[in-house]
Amino acid sequence: MDYKDSLIALRDAASSVAVTENLDGLKWMKKVFNSAGTEAAFLSESKLDLDTDGVTDPNIKYDPDHQGQTSIDGSADWLDANTLNYFVLPIGFTGRHGGIRLGCLASIVYGDRIAHAIFADSGPTDKFGEASINVHRSLGFERVVDSKIVNVGIDNDVWILVFIGSHIATPCTQDEIDAAAHPLWEAMTS
């Protein structure tokens, strides 16, 4: 079974529950559970826009809306969108859905690729589906060309599995994110 097949099985399971969210970019969302019913996650299908916020790399020319900090790293001294997988949730989402806080983990799937990521930034209240440069790269799309940002997202068919109750200490590395998220993915999709 490939990554998307595992997510389709979760989506279609009798235990899954539809979640009503009226957000630009979001196709649908469900609260899903592992086969034992002991682990829960939010599963969604959406577009995936680009977020470049965080550490400013002097070798990259950013768009004018680039911010040096993110919600999880106000000092902007460790979180680099070009080297770390992170995702964005809309402001207010965590208040509407318990168990989600900055530092929680997710697996993001597009086609035959998967990227484990940390929730590190909050975005507009009415928009869903945004992730770092490195997530896009992990999913097969290079967004830094000739030292310039190519501000293009993925239009559809991006599946995001946010693990409720998960958390990783920060600052962290991509290897630490992968090591923490992979067992959560396995527990949810096995």
C-alpha positions as CSV (number, residue, x, y, z in Angstrom):
1,M,0.0,0.0,0.0
2,D,1.4,3.4,-0.9
3,Y,1.2,6.6,1.2
4,K,-2.0,7.9,-0.3
5,D,-3.7,4.5,-0.2
6,S,-3.1,4.5,3.6
7,L,-4.7,7.9,3.9
8,I,-7.7,7.0,1.8
9,A,-8.2,4.0,4.1
10,L,-8.2,6.4,7.1
11,R,-10.5,8.8,5.4
12,D,-13.0,6.1,4.5
13,A,-12.9,4.2,7.8
14,A,-16.3,4.0,9.6
15,S,-14.7,5.7,12.7
16,S,-13.7,8.9,10.8
17,V,-15.7,12.0,11.5
18,A,-16.2,15.0,9.1
19,V,-14.8,18.3,10.4
20,T,-16.5,21.4,9.2
21,E,-14.0,24.2,8.3
22,N,-14.8,26.8,5.7
23,L,-11.2,27.7,4.6
24,D,-9.8,28.8,1.3
25,G,-7.7,25.9,-0.1
26,L,-9.3,23.2,1.9
27,K,-11.2,20.5,0.0
28,W,-12.2,18.4,3.1
29,M,-11.1,17.5,6.6
30,K,-11.8,14.6,8.9
31,K,-10.8,13.5,12.3
32,V,-9.4,10.0,11.9
33,F,-8.3,7.2,14.3
34,N,-5.8,4.4,14.1
35,S,-7.1,0.8,13.9
36,A,-6.9,0.4,17.7
37,G,-8.8,3.7,18.2
38,T,-6.1,5.0,20.5
39,E,-4.5,7.6,18.3
40,A,-6.2,10.5,16.5
41,A,-5.3,12.9,13.8
42,F,-6.8,15.5,11.5
43,L,-6.6,14.4,7.9
44,S,-7.3,16.9,5.1
45,E,-6.9,17.4,1.4
46,S,-5.9,20.8,0.2
47,K,-3.7,23.0,-1.9
48,L,-0.3,23.8,-0.5
49,D,1.0,27.4,-0.8
50,L,4.6,28.4,-0.1
51,D,5.8,29.9,3.3
52,T,9.3,31.3,3.3
53,D,9.2,32.9,6.8
54,G,12.0,32.2,9.4
55,V,15.8,32.6,9.2
56,T,16.7,34.9,6.3
57,D,19.3,33.3,4.1
58,P,21.6,36.0,2.7
59,N,22.0,34.0,-0.5
60,I,18.3,34.0,-1.3
61,K,16.2,36.9,-2.7
62,Y,12.9,36.8,-0.9
63,D,9.5,38.2,-1.8
64,P,8.7,41.6,0.0
65,D,6.2,39.8,2.3
66,H,9.0,37.6,3.9
67,Q,9.1,37.8,7.7
68,G,12.2,36.9,9.6
69,Q,10.3,35.2,12.4
70,T,7.5,32.5,12.7
71,S,5.0,31.9,15.4
72,I,7.2,29.3,17.0
73,D,10.5,31.2,16.6
74,G,10.0,34.9,17.3
75,S,13.8,35.4,17.5
76,A,14.3,33.8,14.0
77,D,17.5,32.2,15.0
78,W,16.9,28.5,14.1
79,L,13.8,28.0,11.9
80,D,14.9,28.1,8.3
81,A,12.2,27.4,5.6
82,N,14.9,26.4,3.2
83,T,16.2,23.5,5.4
84,L,13.3,22.6,7.8
85,N,9.9,21.0,7.0
86,Y,7.2,23.1,8.7
87,F,3.5,23.7,8.0
88,V,1.1,26.5,8.8
89,L,-2.3,26.4,10.3
90,P,-4.9,29.3,10.3
91,I,-5.1,31.6,13.3
92,G,-7.9,30.2,15.5
93,F,-7.6,26.6,14.3
94,T,-5.9,25.4,17.5
95,G,-8.7,27.0,19.6
96,R,-11.4,25.2,17.6
97,H,-9.6,21.9,17.7
98,G,-8.1,20.6,20.9
99,G,-4.8,18.8,21.0
100,I,-3.1,20.9,18.4
101,R,-0.4,23.4,19.4
102,L,2.8,24.9,18.0
103,G,5.4,22.1,17.8
104,C,3.0,19.3,16.9
105,L,3.8,17.1,14.0
106,A,2.3,16.1,10.7
107,S,3.0,14.0,7.6
108,I,2.3,15.7,4.3
109,V,1.8,13.5,1.2
110,Y,1.7,14.4,-2.5
111,G,1.8,11.6,-5.0
112,D,4.4,9.0,-4.0
113,R,6.3,11.4,-1.6
114,I,6.0,12.1,2.1
115,A,7.4,14.9,4.2
116,H,7.3,14.9,8.0
117,A,6.9,18.5,9.4
118,I,6.4,20.6,12.5
119,F,3.6,23.1,13.1
120,A,5.7,26.3,13.3
121,D,3.6,29.2,11.9
122,S,0.1,30.6,12.0
123,G,-1.5,32.2,8.9
124,P,-4.6,34.0,7.8
125,T,-7.8,32.9,9.6
126,D,-9.5,31.9,6.4
127,K,-6.8,30.0,4.6
128,F,-5.6,26.4,4.8
129,G,-2.6,24.7,3.2
130,E,0.8,26.3,3.5
131,A,4.3,24.9,4.1
132,S,8.0,25.7,4.0
133,I,10.3,25.7,1.0
134,N,11.8,22.4,2.2
135,V,8.4,20.7,2.4
136,H,7.8,21.7,-1.3
137,R,11.3,20.4,-2.1
138,S,10.6,17.1,-0.3
139,L,7.4,16.7,-2.3
140,G,9.4,17.1,-5.6
141,F,9.1,20.9,-6.2
142,E,12.2,23.1,-6.0
143,R,11.2,26.7,-5.0
144,V,14.6,28.3,-5.0
145,V,16.0,28.8,-8.5
146,D,19.1,31.0,-9.2
147,S,18.9,32.3,-5.6
148,K,15.3,33.6,-6.0
149,I,12.1,32.3,-4.5
150,V,9.7,30.8,-7.0
151,N,6.5,31.6,-5.2
152,V,4.3,28.8,-6.6
153,G,2.2,26.4,-4.6
154,I,0.8,23.0,-5.4
155,D,-2.8,23.5,-6.6
156,N,-4.5,20.3,-5.2
157,D,-4.2,16.7,-4.0
158,V,-2.0,17.4,-1.0
159,W,-2.9,15.3,2.0
160,I,-2.0,16.5,5.4
161,L,-2.2,14.3,8.5
162,V,-1.8,16.3,11.7
163,F,-1.1,14.1,14.8
164,I,-3.3,15.3,17.7
165,G,-1.4,15.5,21.0
166,S,2.0,15.2,19.3
167,H,4.8,17.7,20.2
168,I,8.5,18.0,19.7
169,A,10.8,20.3,21.7
170,T,12.3,23.3,19.9
171,P,14.7,24.2,18.5
172,C,14.9,21.0,16.5
173,T,16.5,19.6,13.4
174,Q,14.9,17.9,10.4
175,D,16.4,14.6,11.5
176,E,14.6,15.0,14.9
177,I,11.3,15.9,13.3
178,D,11.6,12.8,11.0
179,A,12.5,10.6,14.0
180,A,9.6,11.8,16.0
181,A,7.0,11.8,13.2
182,H,7.8,8.5,11.5
183,P,6.5,6.3,14.4
184,L,3.3,8.5,14.6
185,W,2.8,7.8,10.9
186,E,3.4,4.1,11.4
187,A,1.0,3.9,14.4
188,M,-1.7,5.7,12.5
189,T,-1.5,3.9,9.1
190,S,-0.6,0.4,10.2
